[in-house]
Amino acid sequence: MKTRAHILLGLTAALFLLAGCTGRPSETDAPQVAEIVELASIRMGGAPVEFTPVAERIEKVSDVFGAGLSTVSDARSENGLERRISVTRYEQFPATWVVRVAYTNASGRDLAVDGWSVCNVKIAATGDEPSFWSFQGQSTEERADWILPVSDGFYQRNYMGMNDPDYGGGIPVVCLWRRDAGVMVGHLEPHPELVSLPVCMKAGENCATAGVVKEYDTPYALSAGATLETCMAFISEFRGDCFQPLRTYAQLLEKQGVVMPESEPAAFEPAWCAWGYERRFTIDEILGTLPKVKELGFKWATLDDGYQIAEGDWDLTPVRFPNGDADMKRIVDAIHSYGLKAELWWAPLAADPGTAFLQRYPASVILDKEGKPQGISWWDSWYLSPLDPDVIREQKALVAKFIGEWGFDGLKLDGQHMNAVAPDYNPAHHPDDPEKDVRELPTFFKMIYETARGVKPHAVLQFCPCGDCFSVFHLPYVNKTVSSDPGSSWQIRTKGYVLRALAPHTAYYGDHIELSDDENDYPTHLGIGAVPGTKFTWPKDNPYVKHSYLLTPEKEALLKNALAIYDAKRLSEGEFVPGLYDVGYDFPETYVIRKDGVMNYAFYARGQKVEQVELRGLEPGCDYRIVDYYNHVDHGIVKASDKTVLDIPFEHALLLEAIKQ
């Protein structure tokens, strides 16, 4: 097996050689995990440009990432294009190489660029099954898994722009790993960029490739004397699964000011949502459910979609609120009277055609190249520009109204369309820079976050991008993430794993339990430290809903058990212990959270029967009391060893706590 030192050495040798460094490590035959296919490439006229090395040097650097050592190489092409590549390894991030590339047009004439790529790597398969596991951060209408296997014939583009109507953005990194080691590539800009991170494993080639690619819709005009800088990109090597490299990525972003928040205590409290009654709810249905919500121990009550006239016109619909604001205040007052906090659903950046908002501000929408409004298919709405001054002013006023006048304690920002926007060609905005909306979208959510907390300092902002891979650039302006319409319990677990790697002190909400497997997978919520939630109805359903969410006695018993466990353990505030298990390769699927000195293990069988489990990370020679805290079974005292194995058969999930004696 390759050691960590060998992995580092192999990648160091490859990078330094390709960057033009004259020196190299002495162990030239060290095995390499990642082979550099191309450190940098630029395409013109449908073909890559060839460069001839001119000079190279090594220099010490000190910047936002700390002290480091850079290899700088200069090269020139026959058509007069000059290239400079800088590869930097920082003391604080010894397993990461930051790559900066600049192209200067010294030809004396304008040049047309088709696209460019950086950090194109190849990693060989070694016979594992599957060949690789991966984290891939794209968003599409497929709402696919973020953590997935890679085998022969695999391809995924991982475009960070709009992939489908409503769907785009994400986390601009790729992690590819084998059982013994892995590689991560991505871009390090502190804002969204319209690049792809394609992952490919061609049939029969026994390797996978990844990199950062920019493709221009129309050739980029590089004028004489001008310089084109690619995205700052990076390559990291790691052992284990994707948790630790994603932590490294978040730490690199933090150095550039993309700082993940530490959640309010209230963000970790269980939540009930009125969405079980759907859009045709009645005020009486909500008020009638609150006693049960209080009785069960929930701390939040959420009013969901259906209170508004239309998306974009957020005045109250007289159909359900005949007394206007007085009716809304009555709901909020009732929620508060039960000692609960009130949360309001809202879909910013969407406005329906024909609404009063668009009649007042017709120039507020994002336009495509043909001058047509960008559509949001889910609500048949149009995208509002996040940089339009009318949009910013009116949305800011809405936040102040929701939190201040109506009295809500938090907002549930909802909709897959929030995760990204398309380039804006509206002549009323910034037609000279259509991608400005794309890059600066996070500032819109910063405005919402700061406005809400300016009115109510402890306001909780939940961000629910409905099936998207969460835009990492929005995380600083959210203090409650969510599994966001998960398609399975696997997605609830793995989304939580990714988001807690990126933002370890931000609350992660498991979404409604009714969205988990069999609509009751409480072990998934509890085992990974997700804040529990539900949309149950009581004492009866709304007559217009097609699916019943009625709280039956059987469901209530499960719910009470889960909430009692959550309140006692609060694993949502614990710390994931990475490196003990591999979320892809190890079976059963296992997570470990340390809280108050207790090691909490969550095992998931994924449809198979398990006879034994191994408790890794315990101190050999020490005694531990082992308790199945979900089923309330005490398995007695065990003495930990280098390989602590317990014979505890299970078929779905097993939640164990190991308490040192």
C-alpha positions, -999 to +999 in steps of 0.1 A: +000+000+000+012+035-008+021+056+023+011+092+027+047+102+022+049+083-011+017+099-023+029+134-016+063+127-031+048+114-064+025+144-068+052+168-059+076+154-085+049+155-112+039+191-104+074+205-101+085+188-133+055+200-153+058+235-139+094+237-152+113+234-119+149+222-124+150+205-090+130+174-080+127+150-051+155+124-049+131+093-049+123+096-086+107+062-087+081+070-060+046+058-070+021+085-080-015+087-071-023+116-094-007+120-128-008+155-143-022+152-178-021+190-184-014+216-157-027+243-180-041+244-216-057+271-238-076+265-270-078+288-301-093+280-335-105+246-322-071+233-311-048+236-281-020+261-283+016+247-280+041+265-258+079+264-256+095+269-222+113+302-217+124+304-181+116+290-146+123+300-110+115+291-075+104+319-050+092+322-015+057+337-012+034+350+016-002+358+009-037+351+022-029+314+024+002+319+045+039+313+037+048+290+008+071+281-020+062+287-056+075+273-089+070+299-116+075+289-153+072+311-183+065+299-219+057+314-253+037+302-283+044+307-320+015+331-323+029+354-296+009+342-266+029+343-234+020+320-205+030+321-169+022+292-145+027+295-108+024+264-086+025+271-049+026+247-019+018+264+014+031+254+048-004+253+063-017+231+034+012+207+027-009+183+006-024+210-016-009+228-047-025+261-057-022+268-095-024+302-110-022+307-148-020+339-169-019+343-207-007+376-221-013+385-257+021+398-270+012+392-306+004+427-315-031+417-328-064+405-312-067+368-305-099+347-301-099+321-272-122+291-273-116+281-238-090+269-212-084+243-186-063+238-155-053+210-132-062+182-155-053+150-135-055+113-140-058+087-113-053+050-120-077+023-108-062-004-086-089-031-088-113-017-062-150-023-066-162+002-077-131+016-092-135+049-074-159+067-051-164+104-057-179+137-045-192+157-074-208+191-067-231+198-097-268+207-096-293+194-122-330+186-124-321+150-118-314+158-082-288+131-082-265+119-053-236+141-044-214+111-034-215+084-060-194+055-075-173+059-106-167+029-129-160+022-166-181+044-190-187+071-164-190+108-174-204+138-156-198+173-167-202+191-133-210+225-148-213+252-122-237+273-143-273+266-152-277+230-163-315+229-165-342+255-160-340+264-123-310+242-116-273+253-114-244+262-091-230+239-065-196+232-049-168+236-074-146+207-064-143+170-073-130+143-050-120+110-065-107+083-042-097+046-041-094+026-010-058+037-004-058+073-015-075+100-036-072+134-053-093+166-052-093+193-078-113+225-080-113+263-083-104+285-054-121+318-064-142+332-035-173+335-058-191+314-084-175+309-118-190+294-149-166+265-152-170+227-154-152+200-135-157+170-157-151+135-144-146+108-170-137+071-169-135+057-204-143+020-208-112-001-207-087+027-198-085+017-161-082+053-149-104+084-142-097+120-151-108+153-137-100+190-141-113+225-143-125+236-177-138+269-191-157+269-224-168+302-239-202+303-257-186+327-282-148+331-285-133+354-259-116+384-275-081+387-260-070+421-272-034+429-280-014+435-248-042+422-226-039+394-200-063+365-194-061+349-160-078+316-155-095+307-122-072+300-094-073+263-091-058+236-069-049+199-066-049+181-032-041+145-023-057+127+007-064+094+024-099+082+032-132+096+019-142+131+009-148+145+044-113+157+052-105+171+017-137+191+018-126+205+052-094+215+036-113+233+008-135+251+033-103+263+052-088+276+019-120+295+012-120+309+047-085+324+040-102+344+013-131+356+034-157+329+027-163+322+063-188+296+074-212+306+102-217+293+137-254+287+142-277+302+167-287+277+194-323+280+181-312+266+148-306+233+164-342+230+177-367+206+161-392+220+137-428+214+126-439+227+092-475+233+080-466+221+045-486+189+053-516+210+046-500+223+014-510+256-004-547+254+004-542+254+041-566+272+065-557+293+094-578+271+116-559+240+105-526+256+116-539+269+149-556+236+156-523+217+152-502+239+175-513+222+207-500+189+194-468+206+181-462+220+216-471+187+234-445+167+214-417+191+222-411+209+189-397+244+192-405+258+157-436+262+136-433+270+099-459+287+077-452+274+042-462+283+007-497+296+000-501+327+021-491+351-008-510+364-038-483+352-062-446+347-063-433+382-065-465+397-050-460+388-013-491+406+000-515+382+017-541+364-004-576+374+007-587+338+001-570+326+033-563+360+050-595+380+046-583+404+074-549+409+058-520+415+081-542+411+112-547+374+103-510+369+098-502+385+131-528+363+147-510+332+135-476+344+147-491+354+181-506+320+185-473+303+177-456+325+203-483+318+229-473+281+228-437+290+235-428+282+199-407+302+174-423+312+141-407+307+106-420+319+073-415+303+039-403+326+011-390+322-025-370+353-033-358+362-068-390+348-084-418+369-098-448+356-118-456+373-151-484+398-147-477+405-110-479+440-096-441+438-089-432+433-125-457+460-136-439+485-114-404+472-122-404+457-157-366+461-160-359+440-129-357+406-146-327+387-160-328+386-198-311+360-221-292+369-253-324+371-272-339+396-247-363+371-232-369+368-195-351+339-179-378+315-167-383+295-135-402+265-146-413+253-111-436+283-106-439+296-141-420+326-128-392+349-141-358+353-125-353+387-108-318+401-110-300+399-076-282+431-085-311+452-097-315+481-072-353+479-073-352+442-065-327+448-036-347+476-021-381+458-023-368+425-011-350+442+018-382+458+028-400+425+027-375+409+051-380+438+075-418+433+072-417+395+077-394+398+108-403+432+121-440+438+114-453+403+112-430+391+140-415+359+125-383+346+141-368+331+110-371+326+073-372+295+052-357+306+019-369+280-006-364+271-043-339+254-065-337+286-085-319+304-057-287+283-061-275+301-092-285+325-120-278+327-157-258+355-173-278+387-175-280+405-209-306+430-197-294+464-211-307+481-180-282+462-158-246+455-169-246+441-205-209+447-207-204+420-180-233+395-182-217+371-157-217+398-130-250+384-116-235+350-115-204+360-095-222+384-071-254+364-064-241+356-029-242+393-020-280+392-024-283+365+003-258+384+024-283+413+023-312+391+034-291+376+062-279+409+075-313+426+072-331+399+091-305+398+119-305+436+120-342+435+128-339+405+151-303+396+161-310+359+167-331+353+136-326+319+119-321+318+082-328+284+066-317+279+030-334+252+010-322+249-026-346+220-034-325+192-047-295+213-058-260+207-045-258+236-021-238+266-035-209+268-011-208+306-016-242+310+000-232+291+032-217+322+050-252+338+049-272+308+063-273+295+098-294+265+090-287+242+061-311+214+051-311+181+031-334+200+008-360+176-007-339+145-004-347+116-027-336+090-002-322+084+033-288+080+016-291+115+004-300+128+038-270+112+053-244+121+026-257+156+022-253+161+059-218+146+058-207+170+030-223+201+046-209+194+081-174+190+064-178+224+048-195+241+078-190+221+109-207+246+133-237+252+111-270+234+120-280+208+095-318+201+092-328+167+080-359+181+063-393+165+069-391+130+082-418+121+056-391+125+029-369+098+043-372+061+035-406+047+044-414+082+057-401+073+092-363+068+090-355+085+123-322+066+127-309+085+097-317+118+112-305+109+147-273+090+137-258+118+116-268+146+139-295+161+117-321+184+133-354+165+131-385+179+114-419+169+103-450+181+084-476+160+101-512+170+101-535+167+131-563+159+140-572+155+103-558+161+068-566+190+045-593+177+022-574+189-009-541+171-004-534+139-023-512+122+003-520+118+040-495+131+066-519+124+094-502+118+128-515+083+137-508+068+172-481+046+156-464+075+140-467+095+172-449+068+192-420+068+168-419+106+168-419+108+206-391+083+209-370+102+183-375+136+199-367+123+233-334+108+220-326+140+201-331+162+231-310+139+253-281+136+229-281+167+207-257+151+182-264+180+159-240+199+180-214+172+181-182+167+160-179+143+131-148+121+135-134+116+100-110+090+088-123+060+108-146+047+081-149+053+044-185+064+035-182+046+001-161+015+005-168+004+040-198-017+048-220-011+067-220+026+059-208+042+091-206+077+107-190+087+140-199+117+161-180+127+193-201+146+218-194+152+255-166+125+255-189+098+241-183+081+207-216+077+188-217+052+160-243+051+133-243+020+110-266+016+080-271-017+062-285-003+029-308-032+023-285-060+035-283-079+067-253-072+089-240-097+115-211-078+131-199-042+135-165-028+143-160+001+166-130+020+154-114+049+172-118+035+208-088+036+231-073+000+233-074-015+267-102+007+280-136-004+291-167+010+273-204+006+280-222+000+246-258+011+244-282+009+214-297+043+222-324+041+196-339+007+207-328+013+243-307-019+246-277-021+269-250-044+254-229-042+285-192-035+290-166-043+263-128-039+265-116-020+234-087-034+214-070-027+181-100-043+164-132-041+185-158-062+169-193-068+183-219-095+172-250-073+169-271-083+139-293-057+122-310-051+089-316-014+086-297+008+111-279+004+144-271+034+166-246+027+193-230+049+220-196+039+235-192+055+270-158+052+285-159+037+320 
